[in-house]
Amino acid sequence: MQAFRAALLRFADDGSALYDEDGLLVVGPDAQGRKVVRAAGSHAALHGNYPGVRIEHLPGKIIAPGFIDLHVHFPQTDVIGSPAEGLLPWLENYTFPHEARFADAAYARGVASVFLDELQRNGVTTALAFCTSHPHSVDALMEEAERRGLRLIAGKVLQDRHSPDGVRDETEQSLVDTEALIRRWHKKGRLGYAITPRFAPSCSEAQLRGAGELAARYPDTWIQSHVAENKDEIRWARELFPQSRSYLAVYQDFGLMRERAIYAHCIHFDDEDRLLMRDTGAAAAVSPTSNLFLGSGFFDYEGARRIGFRHGLASDVGGGTSFCPFHTMLAAYYVGREGQTKPGLSLSPQNLWWQHTAGAAQALGLEGVVGNLQPGCEADFVVIDPAATPLLARKTANARDLDELLFSLIVLGDDRAIDRVVIEGAAAAAP
């Protein structure tokens, strides 16, 4: 076993933050040999229980759960910051041409390494990622994640229509490839597979039906897609699937709404959509920097809270403008303040942080596994330096309480505040 002494942040079952200014995190193997949190709390209360355990002292630092990115596109690493009038032109002019380059397996491997470097640099230790329609893009990402010991969930994009040459796949082969990838990667070490229709307009009914059949055949896989992001996209989906009550209901009609189903954006919902999310156990990946950048709209936090469905935060790179969780949390704060049906909702710093850690884990069905530092959780965490820059140091030194401390980091923090990333109890190699 080993232990780390620093300020310690973790979360209670109700989502509230637990904070020890002088904390102790004890890490060791469980019965299966996994490195997990054995104890977490104040140093004064715990240190006497572990005589002989080496304690690494980290004065002035904060130990916090590794961040979870609930929706990110690994092939869009180089698409960040590409200007467009909106979602559909952005896909046509930037995303699809770039994703076509992943037909080259060597290129896919190169981007996989850069992508995981960027996640690590920003303190993200678990991610739910889109690959491209090329099966070897999944292999490239999974192989690199396995080498690093990361917990990663990813899948081959399904898109057999309304997609250009180079990224469009063939219906039956796409389903055969998906099942082969599930068998190859799902539950291999810390990896998981996500059945990944790109979005309903890019998939034929036969492809969506096949995806639903795979989801039923492999119920512990994940499902990921996009929904209700952009009004032009919504009109298109309704034209293509007139029999479905709403865009979201398309996925329900094909057996793609259940626990471990994560839908990105979920902006333009009514209460029936929100109830469908809640009642099926599906979750929303809230992507505020992407939504602001592409002018798509605002996630309705008030509606999500009123109906009560799961949600967590996501970068949505490359529509999203940063891998940095601090930037994502700040953008979500703006959305809460300005983008609600009833303006003025103020998301607390503790809730913003929860959405990117323990709340995102709950959305994935991995509550108590990642995203927290309670006993039994996997030992993935970040060491944060609240004095990483002069202005951040000045602000955090004057914080009067935990909310002010966390909010200072949200507003002023970036990758420089991530002093160290620890994966399964071991410091990750510097990117």
ABEGO torsion letter per residue (X at the ends): XBBBBBBBBBBBAAGBBBBBABBBBBBBBBAAGBBBBABBEBAAAAAAABBGBBBBBBBGBBBBBBBBBABBBAAAAAABGBBBAEAAAAAAAAAAAAAAAAABAAAAAAAAAAAAAAAAAAGBABBBBBBBABAAAAAAAAAAAAAAGBBBBBBBBBBABGBBBGABBBAAAAAAAAAAAAAAABGBEABBBBBBBABAAABBAAAAAAAAAAAAABAABBBBBBBGABAAAAAAAAAABAABABAAAAAAAAGABBBGBBBBGGABBBAAAAAAAAAAGBBBBBBAAAAAAAGAEBBBAAAAAAAGBBBBBBAGOAABABABAAAAAAAAAAAAAAABABBGBBBBAAAAAAAABAAAAAAAGABGABGBABBGBBBBBBBBBAAABAAAAAAAAABABAAAAAAAAAAABBAAABABBBBGGBBBBBX
